[in-house]
């Protein structure tokens, strides 16, 4: 199907290649594209085949790619009109002067990461990898980082995921 020079069937060539990774041989496919648009279309359909799907933000009406099964209603990028992320706009009706559908706390991408770290800390404590004191300090640290991500949008967008690294959290907890 061709419309004004745009073709939904990407033109690419795929070549099977052998890659050595950790001393093991893997057969991979190397793809070559004649146009950048072909690359984007192929990547989009690859993402769809892996279970990802597109979703439309209820505030800015932009589409974003969902990578988890959580029902995230609003994107986490900063909205240019309001200067805050779309999920924050939806939580505070005084900004838009209209009430919006509420997103569950458990569907927030920041909460999902916090919950994963909290579960890991709890599990490591029960396995005896870290003491109760270190585990409680680590829990306080991730709580502080999660709270900061709720209000400091620049931090949430750029540093939150890096600082929620489990090794960094335990390092910080053992310093104190």
C-alpha positions, 0 to 999 in steps of 0.5 A: 500500500503506497500513499504519497511515497510512504510505504507501510511495508518496510524495505529491509534486508535481514542477514543471519549472523553469528555472535559470540557472547560470554563464550557462547555462540548465538544466531542473530539477525542483522538488518539493513534499512534503505530509509530511516522510516523503514527502521521506525516502522519495523521497530514499532511492529517489533515492539507490538509483537513483543507485547508492548502497545500504544496508549493515548495520554488523557491530558496532552493527547500524545501517544506513548508506548506502554512497556508494562501491563499497568494501566497508566492513564497519563504519560510522565513527560512534562506538559509544555502547557502546564509545566508539570507532568501529565499525571500531576495535572490529572491529580490536581483538578485546580490546574485544568479546572476539570476533573479527570479520571484518577490513575491508581497509585500502583499504576504509576511508573515511579511506584512500580520501581519503588515497589520492586526495590521494596520487595527486594529489600524485604526479601534480602532481609528475610534471606539474611543477606543484610541486617535489620538495621541496614534493611530499615535504612534502605527502606527509608532511603527508597521512601525518600527518593520516591517522595522526592520523585512525586514533587521534583519532576526533573529528578523523577525524569532524569535521576530517579531510576539511576538512584533506585539501583539496589546496589547504590541503595545498600551502599548508601544505607551502609555508610550511615 
